[in-house]
């Protein structure tokens, strides 16, 4: 007969809930989303999410499932972060709309493309060269928090895209579209070497390809101005940014 040590069980449970809460908070912060945003998507009170992340709540499986969907994480014994959340803020939507308006007819655009192996995730926008062999996995970010995490997510999703049957024999490249703000410019300057290694092509060449249908130059970063009027693609990197020049 097994005798449960209730005191030990309670301590282990508290530790498990603290780890679970910390993991939820880390995934959320990696994605750059507030507790308010995730709580709204999961349809729970922000205070409840705060308590969960602090390990001070007893969330139901239904609540944990909702949080998992909001974060783009699989719920099992623990949360496993995949390639980022599916939450799209209004700025990302505006950026996507602007890019779709500007791309040349030589590109076929498909938004929100899911990938399944070896990682699960959703690519913001897939651009396929009509009559050519290039496919560009495009991610749009209104803000960037952890550079290495964002780059890893995009690379993993691009690699997963290459394995899809309809992409066999095509050359998979990457485009990162950033909102032009002081914060993103600061990140680009701080991580200039990392960005340059991951996105070596000139921004002007990438933008020309998107607008005019000229040959794609390779993995690149593009920038967008977003204001009350709308969003628009910049011709090149903002002033003071060396990456992509």
Number of C-alpha atoms within 10 A of each C-alpha: 3 4 5 8 8 9 9 10 11 11 11 12 13 16 13 14 20 19 16 19 21 16 17 25 20 14 21 22 14 18 22 16 19 12 18 15 15 23 19 13 14 21 13 15 13 17 12 17 24 17 15 21 21 17 20 15 16 13 15 9 10 10 16 19 17 20 24 22 18 20 25 24 24 17 16 10 7 13 18 15 21 17 24 22 22 17 16 13 12 10 18 22 16 17 25 21 14 18 21 18 12 14 19 18 13 18 23 14 17 14 14 14 14 14 21 13 15 12 16 18 25 21 23 21 20 23 23 21 20 13 8 12 13 20 24 24 26 24 24 23 24 24 19 18 16 13 16 11 15 19 17 13 19 23 17 19 29 21 18 18 28 20 15 12 8 9 15 12 11 14 14 21 22 22 23 20 21 23 25 20 16 9 13 18 22 13 17 21 15 12 14 17 14 16 21 19 11 16 22 18 20 20 25 19 21 25 24 18 18 22 18 15 17 14 14 19 17 20 22 27 27 25 26 24 17 19 10 5 6 12 20 20 21 16 15 21 20 18 7 10 14 13 24 21 14
